């Protein structure tokens, strides 16, 4: 667990140091996507999405559905063992749909936000610190489950069954 936390803090710290010598500078970049909308690249968090009117989709899409009970139970039981690395595209419709559902699951399970590293990628699915290469990113969103800094499973987009939350819960339940 300590190594997993170290990895998460390492990613945030390295990126912050590499991009900013002034502590007030954000640790992400803003760009315009192919539709002319605001998009982000870098290490972000939920509050950035909640507090920026450009990402109204986060609030709107968070209103629908319920967290899967079995996934909530898995995170409550085994959540202390893991860190989550989440790749998303603020420009991507699948990310816009699934990211609010992911956070609804995390909230229901009481999973601490400090154990989630949220990485926004550009439209080419490139991330900061070459994380897209290190984790062989193909699609967004991608939810990577880490134990002691090592990947033990992942769900890409909606997963193999179309139920991202359920599949994520199954990975965590198996630990």
Beta strands, then each sheet from edge to edge (+ up, - down):
strand 1: 28-32
strand 2: 38-44
strand 3: 83-88
strand 4: 116-120
strand 5: 142-147
strand 6: 150-156
sheet 1: 1+ 2- 4+ 3+ 5- 6+
end
